[in-house]
């Protein structure tokens, strides 16, 4: 039996998070938008994320952890997906912003591309991000990559992310969302973020 491979995070000396500081942590709810539920880019089992997302929002509010809803908008109203002012870009209930939550808009895969979110996070003194949302191989992976290189410590809630089916590179078969999800989570855990179940994240001690 072959040995377990090293990970980039382990080799780089990245330490696992064992507690959170409420004033330095932000919960990011990314692309909980109708496009992924009823639109042209349906994500496999997206509906199963909703109750868990609400629980995490409740947990964040209880501990006074900043929650930021990140929506994707296409730059052109003629775009076939995420067209501005279309129903597809609306936040999908019940994962909608609350009065004490912030909303940021992005125009590319990463939450940091074409948005002011880095400035917002810095102005609030945030250094730790909890990433949730869709889809894992694209937006979540790109966001984790950029967050890591911007110096943030990242947690990713495995059961609060999901992936969609895609066509293989040679267009001969469909790669299931489940397979894409497993591979994307492994890649993120290898390089960019500590990946945990949401229940385990919410069980971490939270300090002010």
C-alpha positions in Angstrom: 0.0 0.0 0.0 1.4 3.4 -1.0 2.1 6.0 1.7 -0.1 9.0 2.1 1.1 11.9 0.0 2.4 15.1 1.5 0.3 18.2 1.2 1.4 21.7 0.2 -0.2 23.1 3.4 1.7 20.7 5.6 5.0 21.3 3.8 4.5 25.0 4.1 3.9 24.8 7.8 0.3 25.9 7.8 -1.3 25.2 11.2 -4.9 24.0 11.6 -7.3 26.4 13.2 -8.4 25.3 16.7 -10.3 28.4 17.7 -11.8 31.5 16.2 -11.8 35.2 17.1 -15.2 36.7 16.4 -13.9 40.2 15.5 -11.3 38.8 13.0 -13.5 36.1 11.3 -15.9 36.5 8.4 -18.4 34.0 7.1 -18.6 34.3 3.3 -21.8 33.0 1.6 -20.9 32.9 -2.1 -23.3 32.7 -5.0 -26.4 31.4 -3.2 -28.2 32.7 -6.2 -31.2 31.4 -8.3 -28.9 30.7 -11.2 -27.5 27.6 -9.4 -31.0 26.4 -8.3 -33.4 27.2 -11.1 -31.2 28.7 -13.8 -28.9 27.6 -16.5 -26.1 26.5 -14.2 -27.8 24.0 -11.8 -25.6 22.7 -9.0 -26.0 19.1 -7.9 -27.8 18.8 -4.6 -27.8 22.6 -4.1 -31.1 22.5 -2.2 -29.4 20.3 0.5 -27.1 23.2 1.4 -29.9 25.6 2.4 -30.8 24.4 5.9 -27.1 24.1 6.8 -26.4 27.6 5.5 -29.2 29.0 7.7 -27.7 27.3 10.7 -24.3 28.7 10.0 -25.7 32.2 9.6 -27.5 31.8 12.9 -24.3 30.7 14.5 -22.3 33.6 13.0 -24.9 36.1 14.2 -24.9 34.6 17.7 -21.1 35.0 17.9 -21.1 38.4 16.2 -19.1 37.0 13.3 -19.4 39.2 10.2 -21.5 37.6 7.4 -20.9 38.7 3.8 -23.1 37.5 0.9 -21.2 37.6 -2.3 -23.2 37.7 -5.5 -22.0 37.2 -9.1 -23.1 39.5 -11.9 -22.3 39.3 -15.5 -21.1 42.6 -17.0 -23.5 42.4 -19.9 -27.3 42.3 -19.7 -27.2 40.1 -22.7 -25.2 37.4 -20.9 -26.9 33.9 -20.9 -26.0 33.6 -17.2 -26.0 35.9 -14.2 -27.5 38.7 -16.3 -27.9 42.0 -14.3 -31.5 42.6 -13.2 -32.5 39.1 -14.1 -34.2 36.7 -11.6 -31.1 34.5 -11.9 -29.0 36.9 -9.8 -31.4 37.1 -6.9 -30.3 35.5 -3.6 -32.1 32.2 -3.2 -34.3 31.9 0.0 -33.8 31.3 2.8 -30.1 32.2 2.3 -30.7 35.9 2.0 -28.9 38.9 3.6 -30.1 40.0 7.0 -30.0 43.5 8.4 -26.6 43.0 10.0 -25.0 41.3 6.9 -23.0 42.8 4.1 -23.5 42.3 0.4 -20.6 42.4 -2.1 -20.7 41.9 -5.9 -18.1 40.1 -8.0 -17.7 39.9 -11.8 -15.3 36.9 -12.2 -14.8 33.6 -10.5 -12.8 34.7 -7.5 -14.6 36.8 -4.9 -11.6 39.2 -5.1 -11.8 39.8 -8.8 -13.4 43.1 -9.7 -14.8 43.5 -6.2 -14.1 45.6 -3.2 -14.2 42.7 -0.7 -10.5 42.8 0.2 -10.8 46.4 1.2 -14.0 45.6 3.2 -12.3 42.7 5.0 -9.2 44.8 5.8 -11.3 47.7 7.1 -13.0 45.3 9.6 -9.7 43.8 10.7 -10.6 40.3 9.3 -7.8 37.8 8.9 -9.8 34.5 8.9 -12.4 33.5 6.3 -15.0 30.7 6.4 -15.8 29.9 2.8 -19.2 28.5 1.7 -21.1 28.4 -1.5 -20.9 27.5 -5.2 -19.4 26.1 -7.2 -16.4 24.4 -5.6 -14.1 23.8 -8.6 -14.4 27.3 -9.9 -15.5 30.1 -7.6 -14.6 28.5 -4.3 -11.3 27.2 -5.5 -10.3 30.5 -7.1 -11.4 32.4 -4.0 -9.5 30.1 -1.7 -6.4 30.5 -3.9 -6.6 34.3 -3.9 -7.4 34.5 -0.2 -4.4 32.4 0.6 -2.1 34.5 -1.4 -3.5 37.7 0.1 -2.6 36.4 3.6 -5.9 35.2 4.9 -6.3 32.0 6.9 -9.2 30.0 5.4 -11.7 27.4 6.6 -13.9 25.8 4.0 -17.2 24.1 5.0 -17.2 20.9 2.9 -20.9 20.3 3.3 -21.7 23.9 2.5 -20.2 23.8 -0.9 -21.3 21.9 -4.1 -20.4 21.3 -7.7 -22.2 20.9 -11.0 -22.0 18.3 -13.7 -19.5 19.2 -16.4 -18.6 17.8 -19.8 -15.2 16.0 -20.1 -12.4 17.7 -21.9 -13.0 15.5 -25.0 -16.7 15.9 -24.9 -17.3 12.1 -24.6 -18.8 11.9 -21.2 -20.3 13.8 -18.3 -18.2 14.2 -15.1 -20.7 14.1 -12.2 -21.0 17.0 -9.7 -20.1 14.5 -6.9 -16.8 13.6 -8.6 -16.0 17.2 -9.3 -16.8 18.1 -5.7 -14.5 15.4 -4.3 -11.6 16.4 -6.5 -12.0 20.1 -5.9 -12.2 19.7 -2.1 -9.1 17.6 -2.1 -7.2 20.2 -4.2 -8.3 23.0 -1.9 -7.4 21.1 1.2 -4.0 20.2 -0.3 -3.1 23.8 -1.1 -5.3 26.6 0.2 -7.6 26.0 3.2 -8.5 23.8 6.1 -11.5 21.8 5.0 -14.0 20.8 7.7 -17.7 19.9 8.1 -19.8 22.9 9.1 -20.8 21.2 12.4 -17.1 20.9 13.3 -16.5 24.6 12.4 -19.4 25.7 14.6 -18.0 23.5 17.4 -14.7 25.5 17.5 -14.3 27.8 20.5 -15.1 31.4 19.6 -13.3 34.2 21.4 -14.0 38.0 21.1 
